[in-house]
Amino acid sequence: MSLLPYVQITLSVILVILVLLQHSDASAGGAFGQADSAANTRTRRGGEKFIFIFTVVVAILFVLSAITALLVK
């Protein structure tokens, strides 16, 4: 039995949770490109920066596991 599908499921659940935890200041207008670009400048600090970096790492691991799954078949 292969361990790869379980790794992908775990990574996908972690990725969804991390994306939902991230802070967003976008309103309905921002979703359609009407946001003021000057108002969107802020720096990630502390826990928010850690969650962002961890999200990127988990996303890269998920993509690598998906590529590995394609190559193994």
C-alpha positions, 0 to 999 in steps of 0.5 A: 500500500502506498503512503503517497495518497495519505500524504496528499490528503494530509497536506491538502487539509493543512493547506486549506486550514492555513489559507482560511487562517490568513487575514484578508482586508479585501472587500467585495470591491477588492474581489473585482479589482476596485480596491485602492492600491495605496490602502493595501500596503501593510507588512506581515509580522509575527504569527501572520508571517509564520502562517504565510511562510508555512502556507507557501512551504505546504503548498510547495510540498503538495505540488511536489507530492502531486508531481511525484504521484504522476511520475510513480504511475 
